[in-house]
Amino acid sequence: MLVGGLPAAVLWDMDGTLVDTEPYWMETEFDLADRFGGTWSHEHGLNLVGNDLLESGRYIREHMFADPASAGAKLEPAEIVEILLDGVVARVEQQVPWRPGAVELLLALREADVPCALVTMSYRRFVAPILKHLPEDTFAELITGDVVSRGKPHPEPYLKAAAALGVSPDKCLAIEDSNTGTRSAEDAGCTVLVVPAHVPVLPGERRVFRDTLVGVTPHDLAEILIR
């Protein structure tokens, strides 16, 4: 249900939406290629934005380590993911790169008693050092890539978040930055506030676009929600 016109819940993507960790992932991907004798490009890195991590691991194995003689060709996708996580977590522990306006909107939603869930394809161990910088009850639910059977762009992550909060997806507003995540939220039935970061996002019926979250309030989200 809606309380005072506000969304029943706000469902947040993390990478590129709450924090701008995509440069960390790309740096770590190039490090991985150097370490295990692979080849990589910025374009390949952009192809991974928003993806399920195991899918990314498979993509990296196929494209980064296309040469079967490379040391990386012997790595399994799950091993690739863990190596990447080691590198990105180390960077996040040094500095959390918040997206403009994100923390301010999170805290305003907390004050307005609008429950929030984090819906990310990153694993729980990557999320933990970021959440340490926020009030403990900022997110009522955490849906991470290691607790879903089908990651984005499948709607399961957003359906799971709405169910955990006890609300209908069509009463929720999701905040996303990528085509992959936007499709996941839209197919789940959410209105999607799209704030592109590193990749362009296509228009759609349940997609509303903003350049930034700076200055966005809970009541702005109420006006955006497609009923």
C-alpha positions in Angstrom: 0.0 0.0 0.0 1.0 3.6 -0.4 1.4 5.8 2.7 0.9 9.5 2.1 1.5 8.9 -1.6 5.0 7.6 -1.1 6.3 4.4 -2.6 5.6 1.3 -0.5 9.4 0.7 -0.7 12.5 1.9 -2.6 14.7 -0.9 -4.1 18.3 0.2 -4.7 20.8 -1.1 -7.1 24.3 -0.7 -5.7 27.1 -0.6 -8.3 26.8 2.6 -10.3 23.7 3.7 -8.4 24.5 3.9 -4.7 28.3 3.8 -5.2 30.4 4.3 -8.3 32.5 1.1 -8.0 32.5 0.4 -11.8 36.0 1.9 -12.1 37.2 -0.4 -9.3 35.8 -3.4 -11.1 37.5 -2.4 -14.4 40.8 -1.7 -12.8 40.6 -5.2 -11.1 39.7 -6.8 -14.5 42.8 -5.3 -16.1 44.9 -6.5 -13.1 43.4 -10.0 -13.6 44.4 -10.0 -17.3 48.0 -8.9 -16.5 48.3 -11.5 -13.7 47.0 -14.5 -15.7 48.2 -13.7 -19.2 44.9 -12.4 -20.7 43.8 -9.5 -22.9 41.1 -7.1 -22.0 39.5 -3.8 -23.2 37.3 -1.0 -21.7 34.5 -2.1 -24.1 34.6 -5.6 -22.6 34.4 -4.1 -19.1 31.3 -2.1 -20.1 29.6 -5.3 -21.3 29.7 -6.6 -17.7 28.0 -3.6 -16.1 25.0 -4.8 -14.1 25.5 -8.5 -14.8 25.3 -11.4 -12.5 28.8 -12.1 -11.3 29.0 -15.7 -12.4 27.9 -14.6 -15.9 30.7 -12.1 -15.8 33.1 -14.8 -14.7 32.0 -16.9 -17.7 32.4 -13.9 -20.1 35.8 -13.1 -18.7 37.0 -16.7 -19.2 35.7 -16.7 -22.8 37.0 -13.3 -23.8 39.9 -12.4 -21.5 41.5 -15.8 -21.7 40.6 -16.8 -25.2 44.1 -18.2 -25.6 44.0 -21.7 -24.1 47.7 -21.5 -23.3 47.1 -18.6 -20.9 47.2 -19.3 -17.2 43.7 -17.8 -16.8 42.2 -20.4 -19.2 42.5 -22.8 -16.3 40.4 -20.7 -13.9 36.8 -21.6 -13.3 34.2 -18.7 -13.5 33.7 -18.9 -9.7 37.5 -18.6 -9.1 37.6 -15.5 -11.4 34.7 -13.9 -9.4 36.5 -14.5 -6.1 39.8 -13.0 -7.4 37.8 -9.9 -8.7 36.0 -9.6 -5.4 39.4 -9.6 -3.5 40.6 -6.7 -5.6 37.4 -4.6 -5.5 36.8 -5.1 -1.7 40.4 -4.0 -1.1 39.7 -0.8 -3.0 36.4 -0.1 -1.3 38.0 -0.6 2.1 40.3 2.3 1.2 37.5 4.6 0.0 33.8 4.3 -0.7 32.9 6.2 -3.9 29.4 7.4 -3.2 27.2 8.5 -6.1 26.1 12.2 -5.8 22.9 12.5 -3.8 22.5 8.8 -3.0 23.3 8.9 0.8 21.2 12.0 1.2 18.1 10.4 -0.4 18.7 7.2 1.6 18.7 9.1 4.9 15.6 11.1 3.8 13.7 7.9 3.0 14.7 6.6 6.5 13.3 9.7 8.1 10.1 9.3 6.0 9.7 5.7 7.2 9.9 4.3 3.6 11.6 0.9 3.7 14.6 0.3 1.4 16.1 -2.8 0.1 19.5 -3.2 -1.6 19.3 -5.3 -4.7 22.7 -6.0 -6.1 24.4 -8.8 -8.0 27.6 -8.2 -6.0 28.2 -10.7 -3.2 27.5 -10.1 0.5 31.2 -9.8 1.3 31.6 -6.9 -1.1 28.4 -5.2 0.3 29.5 -5.4 4.0 32.3 -2.8 3.9 30.0 -0.3 2.2 27.1 -0.8 4.6 29.5 -0.1 7.5 29.4 3.6 6.5 25.6 3.8 6.8 23.2 3.6 9.8 22.6 -0.1 10.7 18.9 0.0 9.8 19.3 1.8 6.4 18.3 -1.3 4.4 15.5 -3.5 5.7 16.5 -6.3 3.3 19.6 -7.2 1.3 19.3 -9.2 -1.9 22.8 -10.1 -3.2 24.0 -12.1 -6.1 24.9 -15.1 -3.9 21.3 -15.5 -2.7 19.4 -15.7 -6.0 19.3 -18.5 -8.5 18.8 -16.2 -11.5 20.5 -12.8 -11.5 19.7 -9.6 -13.3 18.3 -9.1 -16.0 15.9 -11.8 -14.7 13.3 -10.2 -12.4 14.0 -12.7 -9.5 16.2 -10.3 -7.5 13.5 -7.5 -7.4 10.6 -9.9 -6.9 12.6 -11.4 -4.0 13.2 -8.0 -2.5 9.5 -7.0 -2.7 8.4 -10.3 -1.2 10.9 -10.0 1.7 9.5 -6.5 2.4 5.9 -7.8 2.1 4.9 -5.3 -0.6 3.8 -5.5 -4.2 6.4 -4.8 -6.8 4.1 -2.4 -8.7 4.0 -0.2 -5.5 7.8 -0.1 -5.4 10.3 2.3 -7.0 13.6 0.8 -8.1 16.7 3.0 -8.7 19.0 1.7 -11.4 21.9 2.8 -13.7 22.1 0.0 -16.3 20.0 -1.7 -19.0 20.5 -5.1 -17.3 19.3 -3.9 -13.9 16.5 -1.7 -15.3 15.1 -4.7 -17.3 15.2 -6.8 -14.1 13.2 -4.2 -12.1 10.8 -3.3 -14.9 10.0 -7.0 -15.6 9.3 -7.4 -11.9 6.7 -4.7 -12.2 8.5 -1.8 -10.5 8.7 1.8 -11.6 12.3 2.4 -12.4 14.1 5.7 -11.7 17.1 5.4 -14.1 20.2 7.5 -13.3 22.7 6.4 -16.0 26.4 6.2 -14.9 28.7 4.4 -17.3 26.4 3.0 -20.0 23.4 4.5 -21.8 20.0 3.1 -20.9 17.2 2.6 -23.4 13.7 4.3 -22.7 10.8 2.2 -21.6 7.2 2.4 -20.4 8.0 2.1 -16.7 11.3 4.0 -16.8 11.8 7.6 -15.6 15.2 9.3 -16.2 17.1 11.7 -14.1 20.7 12.9 -14.6 21.4 12.8 -10.9 20.0 12.0 -7.4 21.2 15.3 -6.1 18.2 17.2 -4.6 15.8 14.3 -5.1 13.4 13.9 -2.2 11.0 11.1 -1.1 8.1 13.2 -2.4 9.8 13.5 -5.8 9.7 9.7 -5.9 6.0 9.7 -5.1 5.4 11.8 -8.2 7.6 9.5 -10.3 5.8 6.3 -9.3 3.7 4.9 -12.1 0.3 3.8 -10.7 
